[in-house]
């Protein structure tokens, strides 16, 4: 949009979180220090600035800004020394080899290559497997992935939407009726599942928000998900336009 007074740019978050999901069926990802090592190896700010400028912002939790209870804190930053120490603590001082599925469209191709380079620096050799997005999703739904770069959108304006997906896995069998991202990654944490279920039923708003804070902190520290980016929508409007 352009008017007599020129134009200006406004942006708003969309809620679709990009993350790396680690399949806990892979022996290395059963160990929490390995999951933490990957989170500390990533150059979040560099990827956002150089690969997705003005289109994505760093977001390190499963609740995007704007949802009740979302944490603004970003506890992780690229620290190769710390990441290597965590790998050594887990018994992998020389790293290991792994594969990662990702969409073959922009910006996923470039993000995947950046992740590959970041993890190489700590000894993890990643073989990239690009494919159509529906192929990547189908593979993860069948729990055939090792690492997977994907995105998850909020279904409705309440923190339970994303919380259930990343926290709840009450039945890890193939007969489960709740096939969340946690289920797809064989991530089973009864305490996390119980707290997520309780938070959805809590009627006291302040207590409920506190429960979601606890859930996010626990997932950041222990879960096999490295949350990276949130896309934003950008619009160009005449300077005389306001309140949109």
N, C-alpha and C positions, 0 to 999 in steps of 0.2 A: 504494500500500500504506500502511496506517496501523495503528499498534499503540498499546498503552497508553502507550508512551514517546514518542509523536509520530512524526515522519517525517523523513527526510533525502533529499537528491537526489544521485545519482551519475551521472557521464557517462563515455562512452567514444567514441573516434573510430571512424568507419565506413569510412574509406578512399576515399570517393568524392569526387574532387577536382573542383571547379567551376573552369572556365577559359574564357578568351576565345581562340578559335583564329582566326588571321589567314591567309587564303589568299594564298600567295606569288605566285599567278598574277595578283593585283592589283598593278599597278606600284608603288604606294606601299609595299607590304609586302615588296618585294624589298630594301628598304633597312633595314639593321639599326637605324639611329637612329630610324626611325619606329616600329619594334617596341618599342624602348626607351622612346620618348616615351609610348606608350600605357601601358606598365608603370608609369612614373613619374607618370602623370596620375590614377591610380585611388586613391580613398580607401578602402583596404582596411579599416582599423579602423572607419571611420564606417559602412561597409556592414554589417560584422559586428555592430557594436553597435546600430545603429538599425533595420536591416532584418531581421537574423537573430539577435536576441539569444538566447543560451543554446541555440541549435540549430546554429550554424556557428561555426568559428574560422578565423582567417586562416592560410592555408597557401600558400607561394609556390614550391613545387617539385612535381614530378610523383610523388615518393615520399611518401606520407602518414606522419605520425608512427606508429611502431610497426613499420614495415618496416625490415629491416636496411639500413644505409647512408643512411637518410633524414636530410636536412639540416634542422636546426631554425632556421637563420638565415633572416631575412626582410629581404632587402636593399633592398626597395622600399617607399617611402612616398609619399604625395601631395606632389608638388613641381611646381607649375604652371610656375614659372620655368624649371626644368631641362627639363621636358617641352617647353616652347615653344622653348627653345634647340636641343634635339635635332631638332625638326621643321624649324627654320630651317637647321640643318646639313645636313639631308637634301634641302633645296630646297623646302620647303613652309612658308614663314614665315607664310602666311595660312591654313594648314590645308587641308582638302579634305573632300569629301562621300563618305560610305560607308554601306552598309546592314549591319544585324546581325540575324541570325535567332536566335530564342530561343523556348523553350517558353512557352505562354500560361498556365501554372499558377504558383501561389505556391510559392516566393518568386521565381521567375525573372522574372516581370513587373516586380517592384519592383527587383530587382538590375539588370535591363536598363535601367530608367529612370535609376537612379543612375549607371550607366556612361555613358549618353547625356549626362547633365548634366556629369559629370566631363570627358568628352572635348570637350564644347562649350567648356569653359573654356580649352582650348588650341587652339581653332580647328577641331576635327574635328566636322563636323555628321553625326550618325548618324541614319539612318532605321531605326526598329525594325520588324521583320517578325515578329510573333508567330504561332505556329502550334502544332498538336499536336506533342508530342515526337517521334512517329514521322515527322512531316513534316520536322522540323528535322534529324533523323538521316539520313533518306533524301537530303535535299538535300546534306548534307555528304559522305555516302558517294559521291555523284556529283560532288563537287567543284564545286558550283554556288554555294556561299556566298562572301560577301566576309569578313564577320566572323560568328562563330557563338559563342553562349554555350551551353556544354554541360557535361557531367560525364562522368568516366571512373572506373570502379571497378576495383579490383585483382582479377584472376581467380584468383590463388593467392598464397600467402604467400611470395613471393620478389620481390626488386626487379626481376627481369627482366620481370615481367608488365607493369608500367607503362613501364619503360625502353624496351622494344622498341617499344611503341606510339608514344611521343613522339620517339624518336631514330632508329629504323631506317627507311630508305627506299632500298633497294638498286636498285630499278627503278621509276622514276616514270611508266612507260608504263601505258596502260589494261590491258595484259596482265599486270601485276604480280600475283603470287600473295600478296604481303604488303601488304594495303591498310590500313595503320596510320593513325593520326591525322596522322603526318608525311606520308604519301602523300596523304591527303585534302587537305592544305594545300600540296601541291607543295613540301614542304620537303626539300631534298636536301643532305646534308652527309656526304660519304664518310668523313671522319674520325670523325664522331659514330657513324655506322653501324658502322664497324669496331670502335670502342671498346666499343660496346654488345654486339656479337657476342662480342668477346673476354671481356668481363666475365662473360657467361653461362657461359663455359667455364673460367674461372679457378678453380683448386682451393684456392689459398691464401686463406683467409678475409680476412685483413688486407689483402692486395693487392686483393681483390675489392671490399671496402668502399671503399678509396681510389679505385678506378676509378669507382664509382658517385658518389662525391663530385665527381670531376672532371666526369662527365657532367651532373650537376645544375647545377653552376656554369656550364658552357658553355651549357646550355639556358636558364638564367636570363638570361645575358648576351646571347645571340644569337638564340635560336629564336623563331618566331612564335606563342608561347603565353604568355599572361599568366595564371598560376595565382593563384587568389584565395582560395578557401574550401574547408574540409573540414567536412562535416556531422558532428554528434555525436549519439549516442543518449542520451537522458536517462531515467532511471527514478527513481520515488519509492518509497522503502522505509521500513519501520518502523525506528526507531533501534536496535532490538535486533537487526536483521539486519546481519551483517558478512560479509566474505569472498566476496561475490557477484560 
